[in-house]
Amino acid sequence: MIRERFESVDFEDAKKDVIPFITNRDALNGWKRESFIKISERIRTI
C-alpha cells in the first residue's frame, strides 16, 4: 500500500512544497521515488 502511494507522488512538487520550511536545500537531494520505496521496504509491523 505504501509503495503504491510513493509511486504516485510527484517528488518535484513535494520538494517545492517543503522548501520554505527548511534551511538546507541539499537535504532534498535524496528525495527520489526509488529512495522512499527502498526505505519503505524496511518498515515492519509488529
PyMOL commands that set and color helices and strands:
alter all, ss='L'
color gray80, all
select helices_A, chain A and resi 2-8+11-21+25-30+33-40
alter helices_A, ss='H'
color red, helices_A
deselect
rebuild
show_as cartoon
